[in-house]
Amino acid sequence: MTESHPSTPITLSEREVQIIELVANGLTNQDIAEKLAISKRTVDNHISNILTKTAMGNRVALVRWALQWGKVCLDEVNCCVLPTSQSVNGQA
């Protein structure tokens, strides 16, 4: 079964992209809330809005969509370059 793709471009805020990146890295909503210093309910709302915007049914489908459309990058999984996302690997 494949997810349908909306015919109009999807616009995500920087915060929404940031949350998708954290979901893609395996963080729970509570972990995301703590990392971003926001409430878990705010994270829940962001994820709900993102799922609605992207027409994805769950977090796994969302991560697949984000990888496919270059919204997130994971080491050795997606080679896209995001201008607003800067990560430093190997530094504590």
N, C-alpha and C positions, 0 to 999 in steps of 0.2 A: 504494500500500500504506500503510495507516495502522497506527500503533502502538496496542496495546491499553492501556486505562487501568485500573489496579487499582481494585476497588470499595471498598477500604478507604483511608482517608486516609493519605498518605505523610508520615512525620515525618522531617525532615532536621535535622541539627545546624546550629548557626551556622557551624561550619567548613565543612560540606558546602555550604551556601548560598554562603559566601564563595568556595569553589573553583568552583562553577558560574558565579558572576559573572565570575571570572577566565577560565574557559573561554570564556564568552560574549564576552569582550573579546579573544579570539584568542590568549591566552597558551598556550604549550606546557607540558607537565608540568614540564619543567626550569625554565622561566620562573616558573611558579607556586611551585615549590620555593624558588627564590631569593628571590622576593618575600615569601614567608611564613616564610623561614628554617627550612624543614623539608627532609627528604630527598626526592629524586625518587621513591623507592620508597614513601614515605608518601603522596605525591600520587597515585601509581599506585593504591595501595590505596583511597584515598578515592574516586577516580573509579570504580574497579571496584565499590565498595560502592554508590555513587550510581546507577550504571547498573543494578545488581541491584534496588535499592529502587524505582526508577522504571520498571523493565521496558523501558528504552530500549536499543537495540542499538548505539548509537555516540554520539559527541560532538555531532554535528549534530542527531540526534533529541533528545538531552538538552537542548540549547539551545532547540530549538523547544518542547519540553515545558515548560521553565522559563519561557519567555516566555508561553506559553498560560496557565499556572497562576499567573502573577504572582510567581514565585520570584526573578526577576531583572528589572532594568530597564536598557534601553539607550536612549540619547538618540534621540528621535524614532521609536522602534520600539515601546516599551511604556510606558504612562503610569501604571503601578502605583506605589504608594508603599510602601516597605519601612521599617518602624520601626527595624530594626537596621542598615540600610545608609545611611550618610551620605557623600555624595560632594560634593566641592567642584570645580566645573567652572571651568576657566580659570586656576587658580592653580598655580604651580610648587612 
